[in-house]
Amino acid sequence: MIQQCAGLMLSLVMVSSLMVGAAQAAPVGPALERPAVLSAQAARSVLQAAAQAGSRLVAVGERGIVVLSDDQGKTWRQVPTPTSVGLTAVSFIDAQHGWITGHGGVVLASSDGGQTWRKQLDGRKAAQLMLTSAQASGDERAQADAERLVTEGADKPLLDVHFFDAQHGLVIGAYNLAFETHDGGQSWAPISARLDNPKALHLYSLRVRADEIVIAGEQGLVLRSTDAGQTFIRLALPYKGSFFGVALPGTTGIIVAGLRGNVLKSSDGGLSWSAVTNPVPASITAMAVDARGQLWLANQAGLVLKLQDTPQGPMALPTPAKLPPLTGLLPTSEDRALALTLAGALPVTLAAPK
């Protein structure tokens, strides 16, 4: 079933919500509308993702936590947010403009380098947008699905975000939720109907290379667009487990990774695939390409792995780093990265594998 196959990424999100430091009791009220509680322990709470806003690091996590560092992760300070739902992904297009996705269908935006955040979308508004679109299309099944979303309320997470520029952006999430904006997030339109995903499988991760978009999802789902998201095709892969991450190295490469450490590589835009040998059968939770084009992977066992070509073929080789279970990875220099973990943001050296 969809719930059973959602994979370990969502389980991390659920478990992590129980582990955030309780330095201060949370006020009573719906998490979607309740501002995040400010805590001295915020940087050591469960963090899910990070991005660079110029020279600043911005990390996000459970209970609406957003923390900033202006010294490459040595020290952190929490900033207010208008919600205390779990935050799942963050992306900046420059030093000032960034967006965050989260549970409850939340999209937050900042125009001052992450210092302040405003809500642009939530699950209630998203469901109404889906219903309006379905009614206009005349698709009875889509209308029934949208009516169910309205009834169920804001209970579904958005899991990734990408902006091409200050105006054009995409967000994706659970149950085939996908929205697009052409005005910087002031308004959003559902694009789920463009996706070949009739089972409404979860959409976990998206990456962009020029006008190419690749989305990795549940039960082997990988979708590709070559026209900036106007149309998508479903790629055929030999593995039907969930993929929690995707990377687009080089000009034609696609790499997807996920459940039980499975990693697949394509060098021809997804026409053919080969398995990457991975000696660690722990689920891959994050992938990142550094400034040199080197691909790094992070897993639930707290290991950072380097994708490396060997005489035996491509392999994901563990580095010496030993960390708590990883939820995200952000390379910050040629040999350093920020690891997002169940214990906060931790610096890590991108050393050679053992």
Buried (B, 14 or more C-beta within 10 A) or exposed (E): EEEEBBBBBBEBBEBBBEEBBEEEEBEEEEBBBBEBBBBEBBBBBBBBBBBBBEEBBBBBBBBBBBBBBBEBBEEBEBBEBBBBBBBBBBBBBEBBBBBBBBBBBBBBBBBEBBBBBEBBBBBBBBBEBBBEBBEEEEBEEBBEBBBEBBEEBBEBBBBBBBBBEBEBBBBBBBBBBBBBBEEBBEEBEBBBBBBEBEEBBBBBBBBBBEEBBBBBBBBBBBBBBBEBBEEBEBBEBEBEBBBBBBBBBEEBBBBBBBBBBBBBBBBEBBEEBEEBEBEBEBBBBBBBBBEEEBBBBBBBBBBBBBBBEEEEEBBBBBBEBEBBBBBBBBBBEEEBBBBBBBBBBBEBEBEEEE
